[in-house]
Amino acid sequence: MTSTHTPTGALTPAGSEGTMMRAILHTGYGTVAEDVLRCTTVSRPTPEDDSVLVRVRASSVDRGTWHIMAGLPYPIRLAGFGVRNPKHLNPGRCLAGTVTATGPDVSSFQVGDEVFGTCDGAFAEYVTARPDKLSPAPSGLSPEQAASMPVSGVTALQAVRDHGRVQAGDHVLVVGASGGVGTFAVQIAKAFGAQVTGVCSTAKTGLVRSLGADHVIDHTSTDFARGSTHYDVILDIGGNSSLTRLRRALTPTGTLVIVGGETDGRLLGGFDRTLRALLLSPFVRQDLRNFVASENGADLRVLGDLVEAGRLRPVIDRTYPLSEVADAVAHVIGGRARGKTVITI
């Protein structure tokens, strides 16, 4: 149901009176999307001196959307999203759209520019965004395709390039190859010249092959850690495999990059495995790593170049209208998505 509401306190976007827009309002932390996210009408924001106003055409959902929505694990609240209550209008992070106004200190974008990138509160018709977190939208992509890339694509790029340090000829294993980050990671690793093996469920093997994976392992019937193949780099995106199991599949001097992995823990939510990896890494020959992705316009431009060179294509599983963001979050958290889940606005 859509209602009219003017949020107060930290949830109030700046705006001129009488200029309204539809947006998702994050009413409080909670694990069920339909309980804490609702479509309403709020004041349209205005850009500050160093920001731009974007008419949003599409946004996207990932597992991080749920974490921001739920405020779990608890450390995410200390990362700037609000300790007791949500700080931002809604948990949306990705956008694609058109610049409609610029602050006086902005010279990198002009009104009418088509852009994609990240911001706070992206599940809305208009948002303000920092220019250093935006990039010109790649030519030939729809807004939905462009909006699928900023968080998941940048995470995959940094996992492959900066932390996995993938080189041509490396044997790379991508665990969780059919998800939002995984579909990008398979393609980016291939673009870097790697031999890529993707791990996914039976129903998604065809998708992973279509992305260019050299080999696909169905995790419902085959244990990647029990085979004779050992990998130079493992990107663990969608699993919660033990460190012992992951290390068994690595070469003696291989690199493990923990990108994801979920548990029900409210305090750490799977981060305990990451902590163990960091503590163990100095004492073994294998390099055990994790990271938090850095949102930046430079890496968005790298993704755009890969798209325009025909080396990367977004995979969209399903689209939802703005009023059904709660359903989109439930779809992603249910583990049913193949690629990205997108919000049209």
Sequence and secondary structure as in RCSB ss.txt:
>XXXX:A:sequence
MTSTHTPTGALTPAGSEGTMMRAILHTGYGTVAEDVLRCTTVSRPTPEDDSVLVRVRASSVDRGTWHIMAGLPYP
IRLAGFGVRNPKHLNPGRCLAGTVTATGPDVSSFQVGDEVFGTCDGAFAEYVTARPDKLSPAPSGLSPEQAASMP
VSGVTALQAVRDHGRVQAGDHVLVVGASGGVGTFAVQIAKAFGAQVTGVCSTAKTGLVRSLGADHVIDHTSTDFA
RGSTHYDVILDIGGNSSLTRLRRALTPTGTLVIVGGETDGRLLGGFDRTLRALLLSPFVRQDLRNFVASENGADL
RVLGDLVEAGRLRPVIDRTYPLSEVADAVAHVIGGRARGKTVITI
>XXXX:A:secstr
  EE    GGG     TT EEEEEEE S  SSHHHHEEEEEEE     TT EEEEEEEEEE HHHHHHHHT STH
HIIIII SSS SSS S  EEEEEEEEE TT  S  TT EEEEE S  SBSEEEE GGGEEE  TT  HHHHHTSH
HHHHHHHIIIIIIS   TT EEEEETTTSHHHHHHHHHHHHTT EEEEEE GGGHHHHHHTT SEEEETTT  TT
SSS  EEEEEE S    HHHHHHHEEEEEEEEE       SSSTTHHHHHHHHHHGGGSSSEEEE      HHHH
HHHHHHHHTTS    EEEEEEGGGHHHHHHHHHTT  SSEEEEE 
